C-alpha cells in the first residue's frame, strides 16, 4: 500500500515529529510504500528516516513560534495552508491512503481535494500560543472552529486519537467517530542511562539540587508558568530545589516567565536549556528527581512516558491527554496542585522511585510503536478497501 504522511513542519524533532518518524519506519519495515510530505525537515529527522522519501517545496518554509501581531500570524498561517495544498496536489496521485498529522494539514488536504483520509488528531486545534484574547481574536477563533469542523468532515474518513480525553474532545468538535490508538514510546532509547551521571549534573550546573524537569516547547499551552510557581512554593521548604525547562521558546511567553522569575527571586533556580537533541533529553531525564508536566490541553503526550522509561517519577495535569492512561494505570500523580505533588515526591522519594520502576515496566510492555503502526495499518486497509469498493 502507498501511504502518504502529511505533517506541516519537521524542522524540530519534537513529540509530533516522533510520531511521524516511528510510524513511517514501522510501516516501511512491514513492507508498505511510505513517503512524508512536509514544508521543512531538520537533519536529525532526516537521519531518523534515512530510507523514507520526503516531499518538500523548492524552498523549505520554517515555522514561527512568534508573530508580531494577529495579522502577521494569520498571513503566516494562510501561507502554510496554500503551500501544503499545492504540494499535496502534486503528489496525491501517488498515494492509496493519505494520513494527516498536525493542523493545518487537515485544511490543506481538504482544499487539495483529499477525501477518505485518516487523521491522527493529537487534539482539536486552537490558537495555542496566544497570551490574551481580544474580542476580535475570540471572533476569529469561533469562525475558525466552524470552518475547521466543515473541512475536517470533508476530508477525514477516519479520525484517531491517542486517549479517551482527546477522543471526547474530538467527538464534541467534529461529531465524528474516533478510533483510540495510543502512541508508542521508544523504550530502549529513553531507558538507557548515561555513563556518568555526575558529569551530566555538572554540565548543566545541577549538582547538589533536587531537580524538577519539564521538557516541551515553552508556550502558554505547555504552561511552564505553573512549574515555576510550584518551584517558588517548594523552595520555601526545600531550598535546594531547581527547575529545568528544555525546549524551543515562544518569545512573548518567555518574557512573561522571566518577569515572574525576576519578581520572585528565582533567577538562579530556573534553567532554560533551549531545544535539546534527543540524546541530551535522555540524559536529562535520568539525572532528574521528577518530571513535571502542567500542560493545559495541547501536546506533551509522549514526554511523561519517556520520563518514566528513565525511571523518573512524573506529575501531570488533569487536562493533558496523557493523564488518561497515567490515572487509569496509576503510573504517576495526576493533579492540578503541582507544589503539593512535588513535596509529596520529595518526602517519599524511595516509594516513588519504586512506583516509577513499576510504571516503567508497564510502558515497555504496553506502549510500542509496533502496535501503534499495526493498528494504523488496519485502519488504512479498511479505508482503502472502502474506497475501492472491496468487501
N, C-alpha and C positions, 0 to 999 in steps of 0.2 A: 504494500500500500504506500502511496506517495502522500506524505504528511507535511504540510507547511505550517510551521510555528510562527506566529506573528506577535512580536513584542516591541513596543515603541523604541526603547533605548537599551543598549547593553554596554554602555560606556563605563559602568561601575559594577563590580562583582558583589551585588547585594543579594537580599533574600529572593526577590522575584527572579533575578537572573539565575540564581542557584536552581530554582525550579525548572526553568527552561533548559539549562545545561544538562541536568541529570535526566530529564525526560528525553531530550534529544539523544543522548548517548545510550540510554537503556533501550529506546525504540530501535535505534540503529543496530544494537547488539542482538536484538530479536529478529533482525532481517528486514526491517522497514526502511523505506527510502525517505529520509528526513532532511529538511532544509529549514533554515531560520531566516526570517525577513525582519529587518530592524533598521533604524536610522543611524545607529552608531554602534561600535563594538571596541572594547579595550583589548589590549594584548593578553591580559590574564584570562579573559573569556575565550579568546581565540585558541589559546593553548589548551584550555579545558575542553574545547570542541574541535580538536585538531582534524577530525575526519568528517565534520559536518559542513556543508556549503552554506555560506551566508549570502543573502541578497541585500545589498546596500545601495543607497543613492550615489551618484557620481561623487558628490561632496558630502561626507557624513555630517549630520547635524547633531550637535552636542546638546544635552538637556540643560535647563537652567533651574536651579533651586530658588533663585531670587529674581523678582521682576521689579522695575522701578515704580510701576503703578498698575492699576487694573487694566488699562488699555494695552499696555505692554504685554501683560500676561495673556490677554485674550488673543493678541496678534501672534504670539509665540505658539499658543495652543492651536489656532487655526492653521498655522504654517505646518505644524507636525501632522495634523489630520490630513491635509491635502498631499503632503509629501508621501505619507504612508499609503493613502488611497491610490496615488499614481503608481507607486511601486508594487502594490498588490495587484493592480490591473495587469501589469506587465507579466507577473509570474503566476497568476491564478490558474491558468490553463494547465500548469504543471502539477497541480495538486488534486488528489482524490478527496482529501479532508483538510479543512483549514482549522487549526487550533489557535484560538485567540488567547492572549495573556493580558497584560495590563492595559487599562484605559490610557489613551483614546483609541487603541487598536480596534475596539468594538465599533466605534463610529466610522473609522476609516474603512473597515471591512464592509459595513452596511452601505456606505457611499460608493464603494468599489463594485457593488453588486454581488457580494458574497452571500449565499444563502446556505442553510444547513450546516453552519459552523458549530464547533464545540468551543465553549468559552470556559476557561479556568478562572473563575472570579475570586480573587483574593478578598475583595469586599466591594460593595457598590461604590462607585466613585463619588467624590465630593471635592470641595475646594480646600484640600487638606492644610495647606501651608499659610493660610490667611490668619493673621493675629486678631483682627477685628472685622466685623461685617457691617458695612453701611447699608442703608435701605436699598440702594441700587445693587449692591453686591447680593443681598438677600433675594431680590427680584430675579437677577440673572441666574442665581443658583436654583431657584424654583423652576424657572423656564428651562434651564439646562436639564433638570431631573426629568421633566416631561419629554424633552427631546431624547434624552438617554433611554428612557423606557421604550419609546417608539422604535428607535434604531436597534436596540438590543433584541427586541421581539422580532424585528425584521430579519436580522442576520443569524441569530443563535437558535439552532435546533435543540441543543442540549446545553445546560449550564451546570458546571461543577463547582462545589465549594469544599473547603477542607474540614469544616466543623459545623456543628449544629447552630452555633450562634450566627455565623455568617450565612448559613443556609436560610435561616429565618429572615434575615435582613434582605437576602436576595429575593425570596418569595414575596415579601411585602412590596419591594420596589417594582419587580418585573411581572408579578403574577404568573410565575413560571416554575415548573418542577425543577428540583435540584438534586443532582447526584452528589452524595458526600464521598469525597475521595481524599483522605488525609495525605499530606505530603510525606516524603521520606526524609531521612536525616543521614548525612554522611558519617556514620558512627565511627568507622575506622580512622577517619581523618581527625575528628574532634576528640576522640578518646586517647589519642597518642600524647603522652606527657612530654614536656620539654626536658632536655638532657640536664639542664642546670637551672633549677627554679630560682635560686638566689640571684643569678645573673640577670634573669628577666625582671625580677623585682627592682634590682639596682638600675637596670636600663631605663625604667620608667620613673624612678625616684619613689618607689612604693615600699621600700624596706621599712619594717617596723610598724606598718599600718594594718588595720583591718580594712580590707579592700572591697568596696562595692563597685561593680562594673555594670554599665549599660552600653550595649553595642547596638547601633542603629543610626540612621540619618537623623541629624539634630534638627527636628522640626516640631511644630506645635502638636501634631498627632502622636509623635513618639513621646512627647510630654516629659522631656528631661527636667523641666522646672520642678516637677513633683519629686524627682530623685534628689534634686538639690535641696528642696525643702525638708525632705526626710533626713538628709545628711545634717542639716542645721539642727534639727531636733535631737538626733542621735549624738552629735558631738558634745552636747551638754552633759551627757552621761559617759560616753566613750570618746575621749578627746583625740585618740589616735586613729579615728576613722577617716577614710578618704573616699572620694568618688572619682571613677574613671569613665569618661564619655568618649566613645570611639565611633566615628562615622562622619560622612560629609555634612556640611553645615549650611542651613538657611541663615543668611546674614542678619535679617531682621530679628529672627528668634534668638540668634546668638547674642545680639545686643541686649535683648531682654534678660537673658540668663546672666550676662556679665553685670548688668545693673543690680540684680538680686545678689549675686556673689559679692560684689563690692560693698553693698549696703549691709551685708550680714557678716563681713569679715571672713569669707571662705576662700579667698584667692589662693591660699597655699594648700587647700584641701580638695580642690576640684581640678582634675587634669583632663584637658581636651587634647586628644591624640589625633584627631582628624581621621580620614579614611585609612584603614589598615589592610594590608594583604591578608589573605585568609590564614596563612601560617602564623601570622602575628596575633590574629584573633584567637587562635587555638591556644597559644602561649598565655595570652591574657586571661582567658577563662581558667586555665589551670593554676594560675597564681592568685586568682580572686577568691575571696571568702564567701561571696554570694553574688548572684546576678539579679538585677532589679529591672523590671520592665513595666512601668506605669502607663503603658500605651492606651490611647483612647479607643479608637475603632479601626485605625488604618495600619495594616502591615505588622511586621515584627513576629510573625507566626513561628518561623524556624528558630529564632535566636534562643528562646528558653530551653528548647530541646537540645540544641547544640551545646549550651552551657551544661546541661545535665550529662551529656556524653563525657564531659571533663570531670564529672563528679562534683560539680558546684551546685549548691542549693539555689533554688530560684524563687523569686517573688514576682507574681504577675497581677495586673489589674483585672477587675471583674468584667471589663468591657472588651478586652482584646480576644480575638478568635481562639488563640491557643489555650485560653483559660478553660474551655470546654473539656478538653482531654485531661488537662492538669488537675482539674477539680474532680472529674469522674474517676480517675485512677490514682488520686492522692499522690501526685508527683511533686508537688511543691505547695507554696502558700498562695492562695487566691484571695486578694483583699484590695481595698482602696485605702487602708490605713498603713501606709508604707513604713513610717517610722516605727510603729509598734511591731511590725513584722520583722524589720531589721534587728530590733532589740531582742526579739524572741530568738532569732537565729544566733545572734551574738552570745546570748546567755546559755544557749543549748547547742553549742557547736558540734559536739560529738554525736548527739542524736540526729541532728540534721545532716551531718556528713553521711551517716548510715542510711538515712532516708534517701539522700541523693544517690547513693550507691545502688539501692534497690530500684530507684526510678531510672537510673542509667541502664539497668538490665531490661526494663520494660521498653525503653526507647529502642534499644538494639534489636529486640525481638519483633516489635510491632510497627515501627516506622521505617520502612525500607523503600528505597527508590525503585527497586524491582517490582514491589507490589503496586506502587503508585503508577508505574508505566503499564503494568498488566491491566489494571482497572481502566486506565485511559484508553488503551488499545481496544479493550472490549467495547467501550462506548463508541470509539471511532468506527469499529467494524459494524456496529448496529446502524450508525448514521449512514455509512457508505452503502450498506445493503438497502436501507430505506430509499436512499437517493436513486439507486439503480433498480428499485422495484423487486429486489430479491427477497424471497420469503425464507 
